[in-house]
Amino acid sequence: MEILTQRTRIGELLGQMRDLQVEWTEKSIQRITTENTTLKQRVRQLTADKRTLEERLQAARSNLRFQDRCVADLEARVADAASAT
């Protein structure tokens, strides 16, 4: 009985192996290659977009720091003018 069970299991596993070794058709290879190329292009585009957004964020932060300094300078002038009068 044990031998029959083992042979049955071996048969099932061999069937699963055959299922995994199905030949790829030229059409499926072409489709996968096309999808892969499309995904690679999308990754490149998203990477470039990310770089652009990071540069814009850095510029915006720099502008904000400059504006903060200008506001602080104006507040100091107003305070000096108020204390002088």
Secondary structure, 3 states (H helix, E strand, C coil): CHHHHHHHHHHHHHHHHHHHCCCCCHHHHHHHHHHHHHHHHHHHHHHHHHHHHHHHHHHHHHHHHHHHHHHHHHHHHHHHHHHHC
